[in-house]
Amino acid sequence: MKLDGRRMLVIGASSGVGRSAALAMAERGAEVVFAARRTDLLEEATREAGSGHIVEIDVRDVASIETGIAKTVERLGEIDALLYTPGVSVISPLRDMTADAWNDILAVNLVGPNLVLSTALSHLSEHAVAAVVSSDSSSAPRHSLVPYGCSKAALEAAMNGWRTEETGGRRFVTIVLGPTHPSEFGSAFDPEEFALLFPHWQRQGFRTGSLATPEVGAYLAENLGFMLDHPGFNTETMLLRAPEPDEAVTDYGTGLHESSASD
């Protein structure tokens, strides 16, 4: 699919699904703003893309969001598609969660996307698509990642609210995403502590398949492009998960066992 002339903003474009989606959009001819905190990684991404604008946005900072959206509008004019991908968590049972940990998770996973949407709203084109990435753990939080699941459940409720309040041609899409690889989610987790969670997740019956991040990025670029080409069509929520492998992946696609074996 060609995205020539489409103006797209990807927040979280420094790594993971955001980076892959921004690259896929640029490859298909879109004019893309690559936005995130780490501008050095954004520079690497735009070099790989061979095009694109770099805008620094820290979603924890209201002023940074406002400045970043203003710079995006300077470069693109209106925004045809906005994709928000950041997500953070800590490993902790609920009994040990601190106020600071709760606030940090909610700032990135819930407050950040809502502030981005409210700030960008007046700059969205008539039939724009605004999409945010949630998690398939929102309806069944994983042991020791419950605050993450809670934040994503609240985000999904907020997206229902956006669809209720903002009538007309603009569309608000929730992307419910299963595990992906490679991913920086959990990169700051202690590997041994993280590995101890797998038996709990197996007890909870979680699926263990993992999607390839570049494929997710390409899929999102194609689907957002399709929606822009068909303004009378809407996908309110899409659930993206890998097929289950014949045998359960004992490390849930984290590669922990592989890395320990190679050390």
Secondary structure, DSSP 8 states (H G I E B T S, - for coil): ---TT-EEEEETTTSHHHHHHHHHHHHTT-EEEEEES-HHHHHHHHHHHT--EEEE--TT-HHHHHHHHHHHHHHHSSEEEEEE---------GGG--HHHHHHHHIIIIIHHHHHHHHHGGGEEEEEEEEEEEETTSSS--TT-HHHHHHHHHHHHHHHHHHHH--SS-EEEEEEE--EES--TTTTS-HHHHHTTHHHHHHHT-----EEHHHHHHHHHHHHHHHHH-TT---SEEEE-----SS--TTTT--HHHHHHH-
